[in-house]
Amino acid sequence: MTDSALRELADDPSSRKRFFKMLGGAGAVSAATVFLAACGDDEEDEPPEGGAVKNDNTSDLEVLNYALTLEFLEAEFYDKVIASGLVKDKMVANLAKKFGETEQEHVDALTATIKKLGGTPVKAPKTKFEETLDKGLEEVLNTAATVENLGAAAYLGQAGNIKNKEVLAAALAIHTVEARHAAALNRLVGRGFMGDGELSGSIPSGAFAKPMDMAAVNEAVKPFLA
């Protein structure tokens, strides 16, 4: 983690000040704009004469593609839920639609960023939500809450691996949205404030959110992947 954005922020007060100033304004612009601001202009992407550009974004691209896979999963889940007709309550239906639109914005922003950084976005995974849908609305909403908690923990788990400060700021901006989605859904399904595990409950069990590493997250989403 010696060359991560978090390490640089910890060691450089002036860098930290710029970062938090930028992060504080992230809500005023679209997620795509925040992400693409990390990539510089087109002139910086041109290779030097007689040479090729070395892509120094490899590790960040891996994290971004990992996040993109999770966002594909979430966006597809909400699409399936809405299309199923299970949600009859107008308020809940509007909530599901809004959350789905937000996850699709995350997909679009991540895809654009990966391309801008010289990478190739992963394709949307094949999903299997039929078993969850067949169990009814209560199971669907509980699954939505768990998946949103999972998304928040996944972003937090990768924060120390991101090298680009602006990409880190954008990732944290998405992290907080996932956490707020989770809190709203936890309350909606009656989990109350404290849950029985890390992926449930509107209020974390402790002063600090618990991250999840890539292996744990991949294991958790296995049931939803074909």
SEDOSE-594027 format. One line per 2 residues: number of its first residue (from 1); their letters; for each residue x, y, z of C-alpha. Coordinates in nm, 3 decimals, always signed. Example, Ala and Ser with C-alpha at 12.3 -4.5 7.8 and 13.67 -1.06 7.14 Angstrom:
2
1	as	+1.230 -0.450 +0.780; +1.367 -0.106 +0.714
//
This chain:
226
1	mt	+0.000 +0.000 +0.000; +0.307 +0.223 -0.011
3	ds	+0.207 +0.374 -0.347; -0.170 +0.388 -0.291
5	al	-0.373 +0.708 -0.300; -0.462 +0.660 +0.066
7	re	-0.094 +0.644 +0.162; -0.019 +0.961 -0.036
9	la	-0.310 +1.138 +0.127; -0.193 +1.033 +0.471
11	dd	+0.162 +1.157 +0.407; +0.088 +1.481 +0.224
13	ps	-0.133 +1.739 +0.401; -0.163 +1.959 +0.090
15	sr	-0.272 +1.660 -0.118; -0.521 +1.567 +0.152
17	kr	-0.668 +1.918 +0.147; -0.715 +1.912 -0.231
19	ff	-0.869 +1.566 -0.213; -1.132 +1.653 +0.046
21	km	-1.214 +1.977 -0.133; -1.278 +1.782 -0.450
23	lg	-1.466 +1.504 -0.272; -1.694 +1.754 -0.105
25	ga	-1.804 +1.884 -0.442; -1.866 +1.544 -0.594
27	ga	-2.236 +1.558 -0.522; -2.281 +1.861 -0.744
29	vs	-2.181 +1.679 -1.061; -2.255 +1.343 -1.219
31	aa	-2.056 +1.035 -1.123; -1.925 +1.018 -1.479
33	tv	-1.782 +1.368 -1.454; -1.607 +1.288 -1.126
35	fl	-1.454 +0.972 -1.268; -1.346 +1.124 -1.598
37	aa	-1.184 +1.417 -1.419; -0.926 +1.166 -1.300
39	cg	-0.814 +1.087 -1.652; -0.678 +1.414 -1.784
41	dd	-0.741 +1.554 -2.131; -0.687 +1.386 -2.465
43	ee	-0.352 +1.553 -2.520; -0.203 +1.369 -2.225
45	de	-0.312 +1.038 -2.379; -0.106 +1.082 -2.696
47	pp	+0.207 +0.865 -2.710; +0.544 +1.033 -2.730
49	eg	+0.696 +1.041 -3.078; +0.860 +0.710 -3.163
51	ga	+0.741 +0.539 -2.843; +0.444 +0.374 -2.679
53	vk	+0.257 +0.481 -2.371; +0.303 +0.262 -2.066
55	nd	-0.028 +0.214 -1.889; +0.034 +0.286 -1.522
57	nt	-0.331 +0.230 -1.435; -0.327 -0.150 -1.432
59	sd	-0.414 -0.198 -1.065; -0.681 +0.074 -1.071
61	le	-0.832 -0.083 -1.383; -0.857 -0.417 -1.204
63	vl	-1.044 -0.252 -0.918; -1.270 -0.060 -1.157
65	ny	-1.361 -0.374 -1.353; -1.430 -0.556 -1.028
67	al	-1.662 -0.271 -0.924; -1.821 -0.270 -1.268
69	tl	-1.911 -0.638 -1.235; -2.087 -0.569 -0.905
71	ef	-2.273 -0.271 -1.051; -2.386 -0.481 -1.349
73	le	-2.522 -0.732 -1.099; -2.710 -0.471 -0.899
75	ae	-2.854 -0.293 -1.203; -2.973 -0.622 -1.352
77	fy	-3.129 -0.725 -1.022; -3.344 -0.412 -0.999
79	dk	-3.446 -0.450 -1.364; -3.560 -0.806 -1.298
81	vi	-3.748 -0.704 -0.982; -3.937 -0.426 -1.159
83	as	-4.015 -0.646 -1.461; -4.144 -0.925 -1.234
85	gl	-4.438 -0.717 -1.115; -4.385 -0.835 -0.758
87	vk	-4.374 -0.482 -0.620; -4.729 -0.352 -0.592
89	dk	-4.671 -0.067 -0.347; -4.609 +0.254 -0.545
91	mv	-4.356 +0.392 -0.298; -4.151 +0.073 -0.297
93	an	-4.175 +0.045 -0.675; -4.047 +0.400 -0.716
95	la	-3.764 +0.324 -0.473; -3.662 +0.015 -0.671
97	kk	-3.674 +0.210 -0.996; -3.466 +0.493 -0.852
99	fg	-3.206 +0.255 -0.709; -3.188 +0.070 -1.041
101	et	-3.131 +0.394 -1.230; -2.857 +0.488 -0.986
103	eq	-2.680 +0.155 -1.030; -2.699 +0.197 -1.409
105	eh	-2.537 +0.541 -1.374; -2.258 +0.371 -1.183
107	vd	-2.223 +0.117 -1.466; -2.202 +0.395 -1.726
109	al	-1.951 +0.596 -1.524; -1.725 +0.299 -1.453
111	ta	-1.736 +0.186 -1.816; -1.641 +0.532 -1.942
113	ti	-1.361 +0.563 -1.689; -1.208 +0.225 -1.773
115	kk	-1.204 +0.316 -2.142; -1.053 +0.656 -2.070
117	lg	-0.777 +0.496 -1.866; -0.691 +0.270 -2.158
119	gt	-0.858 -0.045 -2.030; -1.126 -0.279 -2.158
121	pv	-1.448 -0.292 -1.955; -1.564 -0.638 -1.852
123	ka	-1.885 -0.766 -2.004; -2.199 -0.792 -1.796
125	pk	-2.208 -1.131 -1.622; -2.489 -1.376 -1.679
127	tk	-2.714 -1.370 -1.376; -2.969 -1.597 -1.213
129	fe	-3.221 -1.421 -0.991; -3.514 -1.653 -1.064
131	et	-3.487 -1.845 -0.736; -3.492 -1.521 -0.537
133	ld	-3.787 -1.384 -0.732; -3.979 -1.708 -0.694
135	kg	-3.963 -1.674 -0.315; -4.166 -1.353 -0.322
137	le	-4.137 -0.987 -0.238; -4.001 -1.025 +0.116
139	ev	-3.708 -1.234 -0.007; -3.647 -0.990 -0.291
141	ln	-3.628 -0.689 -0.060; -3.408 -0.870 +0.191
143	ta	-3.175 -0.971 -0.093; -3.165 -0.613 -0.220
145	at	-3.064 -0.491 +0.126; -2.791 -0.753 +0.156
147	ve	-2.654 -0.681 -0.192; -2.641 -0.305 -0.125
149	nl	-2.455 -0.367 +0.201; -2.222 -0.595 +0.007
151	ga	-2.156 -0.324 -0.249; -2.066 -0.071 +0.019
153	aa	-1.830 -0.317 +0.188; -1.672 -0.407 -0.146
155	yl	-1.584 -0.047 -0.234; -1.443 +0.012 +0.112
157	gq	-1.237 -0.305 +0.082; -1.060 -0.173 -0.228
159	ag	-0.995 +0.183 -0.108; -0.637 +0.107 -0.004
161	ni	-0.558 -0.046 -0.344; -0.649 +0.259 -0.555
163	kn	-0.355 +0.472 -0.667; -0.534 +0.761 -0.836
165	ke	-0.676 +1.008 -0.583; -0.962 +1.122 -0.806
167	vl	-1.065 +0.765 -0.878; -1.053 +0.702 -0.503
169	aa	-1.277 +1.003 -0.440; -1.529 +0.881 -0.695
171	al	-1.520 +0.527 -0.551; -1.591 +0.664 -0.204
173	ai	-1.875 +0.874 -0.347; -2.031 +0.554 -0.483
175	ht	-1.956 +0.370 -0.157; -2.167 +0.613 +0.044
177	ve	-2.458 +0.584 -0.201; -2.450 +0.204 -0.172
179	ar	-2.449 +0.236 +0.207; -2.746 +0.472 +0.204
181	ha	-2.938 +0.239 -0.026; -2.863 -0.042 +0.219
183	aa	-2.982 +0.160 +0.518; -3.310 +0.249 +0.348
185	ln	-3.375 -0.111 +0.247; -3.280 -0.248 +0.589
187	rl	-3.536 -0.018 +0.747; -3.795 -0.106 +0.484
189	vg	-3.771 -0.481 +0.544; -3.785 -0.442 +0.921
191	rg	-3.427 -0.526 +1.011; -3.428 -0.228 +1.240
193	fm	-3.112 -0.047 +1.332; -2.887 -0.336 +1.425
195	gd	-2.859 -0.647 +1.213; -2.745 -0.999 +1.283
197	ge	-2.441 -0.977 +1.054; -2.210 -0.746 +0.864
199	ls	-2.446 -0.722 +0.566; -2.759 -0.620 +0.754
201	gs	-2.869 -0.345 +0.987; -2.914 +0.026 +0.923
203	ip	-2.642 +0.122 +1.170; -2.300 -0.049 +1.165
205	sg	-2.201 -0.250 +1.469; -1.920 -0.022 +1.576
207	af	-1.765 +0.312 +1.491; -1.606 +0.195 +1.165
209	ak	-1.759 +0.023 +0.864; -1.626 -0.324 +0.792
211	pm	-1.468 -0.374 +0.448; -1.477 -0.700 +0.252
213	dm	-1.197 -0.822 +0.030; -1.243 -0.934 -0.328
215	aa	-1.246 -1.307 -0.250; -1.519 -1.271 +0.013
217	vn	-1.734 -1.054 -0.211; -1.696 -1.291 -0.506
219	ea	-1.804 -1.578 -0.283; -2.106 -1.384 -0.162
221	vk	-2.234 -1.307 -0.513; -2.188 -1.663 -0.646
223	pf	-2.554 -1.758 -0.592; -2.659 -1.482 -0.831
225	la	-2.418 -1.569 -1.115; -2.502 -1.823 -1.383
//
